[in-house]
Amino acid sequence: MEKQLILDRVQSGYKNYRAKGGKVGRKVNYRKSDEVMKEQYVEDIKLLRKGYSLRNIYKITGTSTNTLQKIKKII
């Protein structure tokens, strides 16, 4: 019962915000394109191709392991 009341209030708040012209969700260009990632993380890509582990690359370059996983998917 209480959970449903909270849910209804949140949904009505979203409706009011959208009705006034607000946008909900991630901002446009929030994520970098594959080309930009390749240009920005050249050294990381070289180390990945040499077979270094993500944690070792993190220690060398300081790039987070989550970012390194994204880079790994690109190449």
Biopython code that builds the backbone (N, CA, C, O; Angstrom):
import numpy as np
from Bio.PDB.StructureBuilder import StructureBuilder

atoms = [
    (1, "MET", "N", (0.834, -1.192, 0.000)),
    (1, "MET", "CA", (0.000, 0.000, 0.000)),
    (1, "MET", "C", (0.881, 1.259, 0.000)),
    (1, "MET", "O", (0.735, 2.122, -0.866)),
    (2, "GLU", "N", (1.787, 1.358, 0.967)),
    (2, "GLU", "CA", (2.651, 2.528, 1.051)),
    (2, "GLU", "C", (3.596, 2.590, -0.145)),
    (2, "GLU", "O", (3.884, 3.661, -0.679)),
    (3, "LYS", "N", (4.065, 1.422, -0.545)),
    (3, "LYS", "CA", (4.957, 1.348, -1.699)),
    (3, "LYS", "C", (4.254, 1.866, -2.953)),
    (3, "LYS", "O", (4.862, 2.560, -3.767)),
    (4, "GLN", "N", (2.998, 1.535, -3.104)),
    (4, "GLN", "CA", (2.221, 1.980, -4.268)),
    (4, "GLN", "C", (2.010, 3.492, -4.231)),
    (4, "GLN", "O", (2.032, 4.140, -5.277)),
    (5, "LEU", "N", (1.807, 4.060, -3.048)),
    (5, "LEU", "CA", (1.656, 5.509, -2.922)),
    (5, "LEU", "C", (2.931, 6.233, -3.368)),
    (5, "LEU", "O", (2.871, 7.229, -4.089)),
    (6, "ILE", "N", (4.074, 5.721, -2.931)),
    (6, "ILE", "CA", (5.351, 6.325, -3.318)),
    (6, "ILE", "C", (5.539, 6.227, -4.819)),
    (6, "ILE", "O", (5.946, 7.193, -5.463)),
    (7, "LEU", "N", (5.243, 5.062, -5.377)),
    (7, "LEU", "CA", (5.361, 4.860, -6.822)),
    (7, "LEU", "C", (4.465, 5.825, -7.594)),
    (7, "LEU", "O", (4.887, 6.392, -8.602)),
    (8, "ASP", "N", (3.237, 6.013, -7.127)),
    (8, "ASP", "CA", (2.310, 6.934, -7.788)),
    (8, "ASP", "C", (2.825, 8.373, -7.742)),
    (8, "ASP", "O", (2.720, 9.110, -8.723)),
    (9, "ARG", "N", (3.384, 8.765, -6.594)),
    (9, "ARG", "CA", (3.923, 10.125, -6.470)),
    (9, "ARG", "C", (5.112, 10.343, -7.404)),
    (9, "ARG", "O", (5.224, 11.393, -8.037)),
    (10, "VAL", "N", (5.983, 9.365, -7.486)),
    (10, "VAL", "CA", (7.150, 9.487, -8.357)),
    (10, "VAL", "C", (6.706, 9.587, -9.810)),
    (10, "VAL", "O", (7.208, 10.423, -10.561)),
    (11, "GLN", "N", (5.772, 8.741, -10.200)),
    (11, "GLN", "CA", (5.283, 8.778, -11.585)),
    (11, "GLN", "C", (4.587, 10.095, -11.906)),
    (11, "GLN", "O", (4.743, 10.620, -13.009)),
    (12, "SER", "N", (3.824, 10.635, -10.966)),
    (12, "SER", "CA", (3.159, 11.912, -11.226)),
    (12, "SER", "C", (4.196, 13.035, -11.327)),
    (12, "SER", "O", (4.030, 13.970, -12.110)),
    (13, "GLY", "N", (5.266, 12.937, -10.529)),
    (13, "GLY", "CA", (6.340, 13.918, -10.625)),
    (13, "GLY", "C", (7.006, 13.890, -11.986)),
    (13, "GLY", "O", (7.292, 14.942, -12.558)),
    (14, "TYR", "N", (7.261, 12.681, -12.521)),
    (14, "TYR", "CA", (7.832, 12.549, -13.861)),
    (14, "TYR", "C", (6.892, 13.140, -14.910)),
    (14, "TYR", "O", (7.338, 13.835, -15.823)),
    (15, "LYS", "N", (5.606, 12.869, -14.783)),
    (15, "LYS", "CA", (4.632, 13.395, -15.743)),
    (15, "LYS", "C", (4.619, 14.920, -15.735)),
    (15, "LYS", "O", (4.600, 15.549, -16.793)),
    (16, "ASN", "N", (4.629, 15.513, -14.543)),
    (16, "ASN", "CA", (4.633, 16.976, -14.433)),
    (16, "ASN", "C", (5.904, 17.557, -15.032)),
    (16, "ASN", "O", (5.861, 18.563, -15.741)),
    (17, "TYR", "N", (7.032, 16.925, -14.747)),
    (17, "TYR", "CA", (8.327, 17.405, -15.255)),
    (17, "TYR", "C", (8.352, 17.344, -16.782)),
    (17, "TYR", "O", (8.800, 18.283, -17.440)),
    (18, "ARG", "N", (7.873, 16.241, -17.334)),
    (18, "ARG", "CA", (7.843, 16.101, -18.800)),
    (18, "ARG", "C", (6.857, 17.077, -19.428)),
    (18, "ARG", "O", (7.115, 17.610, -20.508)),
    (19, "ALA", "N", (5.726, 17.316, -18.759)),
    (19, "ALA", "CA", (4.727, 18.240, -19.284)),
    (19, "ALA", "C", (5.266, 19.666, -19.354)),
    (19, "ALA", "O", (4.853, 20.446, -20.212)),
    (20, "LYS", "N", (6.184, 20.007, -18.455)),
    (20, "LYS", "CA", (6.781, 21.338, -18.452)),
    (20, "LYS", "C", (7.989, 21.437, -19.374)),
    (20, "LYS", "O", (8.660, 22.467, -19.417)),
    (21, "GLY", "N", (8.267, 20.356, -20.117)),
    (21, "GLY", "CA", (9.354, 20.390, -21.090)),
    (21, "GLY", "C", (10.646, 19.760, -20.625)),
    (21, "GLY", "O", (11.662, 19.870, -21.311)),
    (22, "GLY", "N", (10.638, 19.108, -19.488)),
    (22, "GLY", "CA", (11.841, 18.466, -18.977)),
    (22, "GLY", "C", (12.132, 17.157, -19.692)),
    (22, "GLY", "O", (11.231, 16.503, -20.216)),
    (23, "LYS", "N", (13.391, 16.794, -19.704)),
    (23, "LYS", "CA", (13.784, 15.535, -20.323)),
    (23, "LYS", "C", (14.336, 14.614, -19.251)),
    (23, "LYS", "O", (15.100, 15.040, -18.385)),
    (24, "VAL", "N", (13.945, 13.354, -19.313)),
    (24, "VAL", "CA", (14.374, 12.353, -18.352)),
    (24, "VAL", "C", (15.300, 11.377, -19.068)),
    (24, "VAL", "O", (15.030, 10.979, -20.201)),
    (25, "GLY", "N", (16.387, 10.994, -18.410)),
    (25, "GLY", "CA", (17.310, 10.018, -18.988)),
    (25, "GLY", "C", (18.700, 10.594, -19.134)),
    (25, "GLY", "O", (19.001, 11.676, -18.630)),
    (26, "ARG", "N", (19.544, 9.851, -19.835)),
    (26, "ARG", "CA", (20.924, 10.291, -20.021)),
    (26, "ARG", "C", (20.998, 11.460, -20.977)),
    (26, "ARG", "O", (20.160, 11.615, -21.865)),
    (27, "LYS", "N", (22.008, 12.275, -20.782)),
    (27, "LYS", "CA", (22.208, 13.419, -21.654)),
    (27, "LYS", "C", (22.724, 12.956, -23.010)),
    (27, "LYS", "O", (23.321, 11.886, -23.125)),
    (28, "VAL", "N", (22.491, 13.766, -24.033)),
    (28, "VAL", "CA", (22.970, 13.460, -25.369)),
    (28, "VAL", "C", (24.490, 13.517, -25.361)),
    (28, "VAL", "O", (25.073, 14.369, -24.692)),
    (29, "ASN", "N", (25.134, 12.627, -26.090)),
    (29, "ASN", "CA", (26.594, 12.509, -26.172)),
    (29, "ASN", "C", (27.216, 12.181, -24.818)),
    (29, "ASN", "O", (28.340, 12.595, -24.533)),
    (30, "TYR", "N", (26.496, 11.448, -23.995)),
    (30, "TYR", "CA", (26.990, 11.053, -22.684)),
    (30, "TYR", "C", (28.143, 10.067, -22.816)),
    (30, "TYR", "O", (29.109, 10.119, -22.054)),
    (31, "ARG", "N", (28.035, 9.174, -23.785)),
    (31, "ARG", "CA", (29.067, 8.172, -23.998)),
    (31, "ARG", "C", (29.949, 8.553, -25.167)),
    (31, "ARG", "O", (29.492, 9.162, -26.134)),
    (32, "LYS", "N", (31.211, 8.191, -25.071)),
    (32, "LYS", "CA", (32.163, 8.483, -26.138)),
    (32, "LYS", "C", (31.992, 7.466, -27.258)),
    (32, "LYS", "O", (31.657, 6.308, -27.009)),
    (33, "SER", "N", (32.223, 7.901, -28.484)),
    (33, "SER", "CA", (32.141, 6.985, -29.612)),
    (33, "SER", "C", (33.365, 6.072, -29.620)),
    (33, "SER", "O", (34.351, 6.330, -28.930)),
    (34, "ASP", "N", (33.289, 5.007, -30.407)),
    (34, "ASP", "CA", (34.397, 4.055, -30.483)),
    (34, "ASP", "C", (35.672, 4.716, -30.996)),
    (34, "ASP", "O", (36.765, 4.420, -30.515)),
    (35, "GLU", "N", (35.532, 5.610, -31.969)),
    (35, "GLU", "CA", (36.704, 6.276, -32.533)),
    (35, "GLU", "C", (37.408, 7.147, -31.497)),
    (35, "GLU", "O", (38.636, 7.160, -31.417)),
    (36, "VAL", "N", (36.631, 7.866, -30.714)),
    (36, "VAL", "CA", (37.208, 8.731, -29.672)),
    (36, "VAL", "C", (37.909, 7.883, -28.616)),
    (36, "VAL", "O", (38.983, 8.243, -28.134)),
    (37, "MET", "N", (37.296, 6.756, -28.259)),
    (37, "MET", "CA", (37.913, 5.860, -27.275)),
    (37, "MET", "C", (39.250, 5.334, -27.792)),
    (37, "MET", "O", (40.225, 5.268, -27.044)),
    (38, "LYS", "N", (39.297, 4.957, -29.078)),
    (38, "LYS", "CA", (40.532, 4.439, -29.660)),
    (38, "LYS", "C", (41.629, 5.501, -29.680)),
    (38, "LYS", "O", (42.796, 5.187, -29.449)),
    (39, "GLU", "N", (41.267, 6.745, -29.952)),
    (39, "GLU", "CA", (42.249, 7.825, -29.982)),
    (39, "GLU", "C", (42.751, 8.158, -28.577)),
    (39, "GLU", "O", (43.932, 8.445, -28.386)),
    (40, "GLN", "N", (41.859, 8.118, -27.612)),
    (40, "GLN", "CA", (42.202, 8.542, -26.259)),
    (40, "GLN", "C", (43.018, 7.487, -25.495)),
    (40, "GLN", "O", (43.854, 7.834, -24.661)),
    (41, "TYR", "N", (42.777, 6.226, -25.777)),
    (41, "TYR", "CA", (43.403, 5.149, -25.011)),
    (41, "TYR", "C", (44.341, 4.308, -25.868)),
    (41, "TYR", "O", (44.252, 3.080, -25.857)),
    (42, "VAL", "N", (45.231, 4.946, -26.603)),
    (42, "VAL", "CA", (46.160, 4.261, -27.504)),
    (42, "VAL", "C", (47.095, 3.343, -26.716)),
    (42, "VAL", "O", (47.296, 2.188, -27.090)),
    (43, "GLU", "N", (47.660, 3.856, -25.634)),
    (43, "GLU", "CA", (48.607, 3.063, -24.843)),
    (43, "GLU", "C", (47.928, 1.843, -24.230)),
    (43, "GLU", "O", (48.512, 0.760, -24.185)),
    (44, "ASP", "N", (46.694, 2.018, -23.759)),
    (44, "ASP", "CA", (45.954, 0.910, -23.173)),
    (44, "ASP", "C", (45.689, -0.181, -24.207)),
    (44, "ASP", "O", (45.785, -1.369, -23.899)),
    (45, "ILE", "N", (45.361, 0.218, -25.419)),
    (45, "ILE", "CA", (45.090, -0.741, -26.489)),
    (45, "ILE", "C", (46.353, -1.541, -26.811)),
    (45, "ILE", "O", (46.286, -2.751, -27.027)),
    (46, "LYS", "N", (47.496, -0.866, -26.844)),
    (46, "LYS", "CA", (48.761, -1.563, -27.107)),
    (46, "LYS", "C", (49.020, -2.624, -26.047)),
    (46, "LYS", "O", (49.413, -3.747, -26.363)),
    (47, "LEU", "N", (48.798, -2.261, -24.789)),
    (47, "LEU", "CA", (49.032, -3.206, -23.695)),
    (47, "LEU", "C", (48.045, -4.369, -23.739)),
    (47, "LEU", "O", (48.416, -5.505, -23.444)),
    (48, "LEU", "N", (46.795, -4.098, -24.104)),
    (48, "LEU", "CA", (45.808, -5.171, -24.229)),
    (48, "LEU", "C", (46.213, -6.155, -25.325)),
    (48, "LEU", "O", (46.089, -7.368, -25.155)),
    (49, "ARG", "N", (46.690, -5.632, -26.433)),
    (49, "ARG", "CA", (47.103, -6.497, -27.539)),
    (49, "ARG", "C", (48.338, -7.330, -27.191)),
    (49, "ARG", "O", (48.530, -8.421, -27.728)),
    (50, "LYS", "N", (49.173, -6.805, -26.287)),
    (50, "LYS", "CA", (50.355, -7.557, -25.854)),
    (50, "LYS", "C", (49.982, -8.665, -24.868)),
    (50, "LYS", "O", (50.796, -9.546, -24.591)),
    (51, "GLY", "N", (48.764, -8.626, -24.339)),
    (51, "GLY", "CA", (48.303, -9.686, -23.453)),
    (51, "GLY", "C", (48.374, -9.352, -21.976)),
    (51, "GLY", "O", (48.235, -10.245, -21.140)),
    (52, "TYR", "N", (48.585, -8.098, -21.634)),
    (52, "TYR", "CA", (48.598, -7.698, -20.228)),
    (52, "TYR", "C", (47.202, -7.855, -19.634)),
    (52, "TYR", "O", (46.201, -7.723, -20.338)),
    (53, "SER", "N", (47.146, -8.137, -18.336)),
    (53, "SER", "CA", (45.850, -8.246, -17.669)),
    (53, "SER", "C", (45.284, -6.850, -17.420)),
    (53, "SER", "O", (46.013, -5.859, -17.428)),
    (54, "LEU", "N", (43.991, -6.792, -17.203)),
    (54, "LEU", "CA", (43.328, -5.504, -16.976)),
    (54, "LEU", "C", (43.864, -4.827, -15.712)),
    (54, "LEU", "O", (44.037, -3.608, -15.682)),
    (55, "ARG", "N", (44.121, -5.609, -14.688)),
    (55, "ARG", "CA", (44.615, -5.024, -13.434)),
    (55, "ARG", "C", (46.029, -4.485, -13.594)),
    (55, "ARG", "O", (46.368, -3.453, -13.015)),
    (56, "ASN", "N", (46.856, -5.175, -14.375)),
    (56, "ASN", "CA", (48.207, -4.675, -14.609)),
    (56, "ASN", "C", (48.172, -3.383, -15.427)),
    (56, "ASN", "O", (48.934, -2.454, -15.157)),
    (57, "ILE", "N", (47.294, -3.324, -16.417)),
    (57, "ILE", "CA", (47.161, -2.101, -17.226)),
    (57, "ILE", "C", (46.680, -0.959, -16.344)),
    (57, "ILE", "O", (47.138, 0.175, -16.480)),
    (58, "TYR", "N", (45.754, -1.264, -15.438)),
    (58, "TYR", "CA", (45.265, -0.245, -14.506)),
    (58, "TYR", "C", (46.410, 0.317, -13.670)),
    (58, "TYR", "O", (46.488, 1.527, -13.454)),
    (59, "LYS", "N", (47.300, -0.561, -13.198)),
    (59, "LYS", "CA", (48.429, -0.114, -12.382)),
    (59, "LYS", "C", (49.405, 0.731, -13.193)),
    (59, "LYS", "O", (50.004, 1.670, -12.667)),
    (60, "ILE", "N", (49.565, 0.399, -14.471)),
    (60, "ILE", "CA", (50.506, 1.119, -15.323)),
    (60, "ILE", "C", (49.946, 2.469, -15.756)),
    (60, "ILE", "O", (50.620, 3.492, -15.631)),
    (61, "THR", "N", (48.708, 2.477, -16.268)),
    (61, "THR", "CA", (48.148, 3.687, -16.878)),
    (61, "THR", "C", (47.201, 4.459, -15.974)),
    (61, "THR", "O", (47.036, 5.668, -16.141)),
    (62, "GLY", "N", (46.575, 3.777, -15.017)),
    (62, "GLY", "CA", (45.612, 4.445, -14.154)),
    (62, "GLY", "C", (44.200, 4.458, -14.713)),
    (62, "GLY", "O", (43.301, 5.044, -14.110)),
    (63, "THR", "N", (43.996, 3.822, -15.856)),
    (63, "THR", "CA", (42.663, 3.723, -16.448)),
    (63, "THR", "C", (41.867, 2.663, -15.691)),
    (63, "THR", "O", (42.386, 1.582, -15.414)),
    (64, "SER", "N", (40.617, 2.962, -15.354)),
    (64, "SER", "CA", (39.823, 2.035, -14.554)),
    (64, "SER", "C", (39.577, 0.737, -15.316)),
    (64, "SER", "O", (39.594, 0.709, -16.547)),
    (65, "THR", "N", (39.348, -0.339, -14.557)),
    (65, "THR", "CA", (39.144, -1.639, -15.180)),
    (65, "THR", "C", (37.838, -1.677, -15.977)),
    (65, "THR", "O", (37.751, -2.381, -16.983)),
    (66, "ASN", "N", (36.830, -0.930, -15.541)),
    (66, "ASN", "CA", (35.577, -0.878, -16.303)),
    (66, "ASN", "C", (35.801, -0.245, -17.670)),
    (66, "ASN", "O", (35.276, -0.730, -18.672)),
    (67, "THR", "N", (36.572, 0.827, -17.715)),
    (67, "THR", "CA", (36.894, 1.466, -18.996)),
    (67, "THR", "C", (37.715, 0.522, -19.860)),
    (67, "THR", "O", (37.510, 0.452, -21.071)),
    (68, "LEU", "N", (38.636, -0.199, -19.248)),
    (68, "LEU", "CA", (39.451, -1.142, -20.006)),
    (68, "LEU", "C", (38.598, -2.259, -20.598)),
    (68, "LEU", "O", (38.882, -2.731, -21.699)),
    (69, "GLN", "N", (37.564, -2.686, -19.888)),
    (69, "GLN", "CA", (36.666, -3.705, -20.427)),
    (69, "GLN", "C", (35.906, -3.171, -21.633)),
    (69, "GLN", "O", (35.688, -3.901, -22.600)),
    (70, "LYS", "N", (35.498, -1.898, -21.587)),
    (70, "LYS", "CA", (34.821, -1.288, -22.728)),
    (70, "LYS", "C", (35.762, -1.213, -23.934)),
    (70, "LYS", "O", (35.357, -1.481, -25.066)),
    (71, "ILE", "N", (37.018, -0.847, -23.679)),
    (71, "ILE", "CA", (38.014, -0.754, -24.746)),
    (71, "ILE", "C", (38.250, -2.128, -25.353)),
    (71, "ILE", "O", (38.385, -2.264, -26.569)),
    (72, "LYS", "N", (38.300, -3.142, -24.501)),
    (72, "LYS", "CA", (38.539, -4.515, -24.951)),
    (72, "LYS", "C", (37.429, -4.973, -25.902)),
    (72, "LYS", "O", (37.698, -5.696, -26.861)),
    (73, "LYS", "N", (36.198, -4.562, -25.646)),
    (73, "LYS", "CA", (35.078, -4.917, -26.524)),
    (73, "LYS", "C", (35.200, -4.227, -27.881)),
    (73, "LYS", "O", (34.785, -4.776, -28.901)),
    (74, "ILE", "N", (35.771, -3.027, -27.886)),
    (74, "ILE", "CA", (35.895, -2.253, -29.132)),
    (74, "ILE", "C", (36.917, -2.869, -30.058)),
    (74, "ILE", "O", (36.682, -2.984, -31.261)),
    (75, "ILE", "N", (38.070, -3.273, -29.499)),
    (75, "ILE", "CA", (39.148, -3.766, -30.364)),
    (75, "ILE", "C", (38.985, -5.210, -30.734)),
    (75, "ILE", "O", (39.816, -5.760, -31.457)),
]
sb = StructureBuilder()
sb.init_structure("model")
sb.init_model(0)
sb.init_chain("A")
sb.init_seg("    ")
for serial, (resi, resn, name, xyz) in enumerate(atoms, 1):
    if name == "N":
        sb.init_residue(resn, " ", resi, " ")
    sb.init_atom(name, np.array(xyz, "f"), 0.0, 1.0, " ", f" {name:<3s}", serial, name[0])
structure = sb.get_structure()
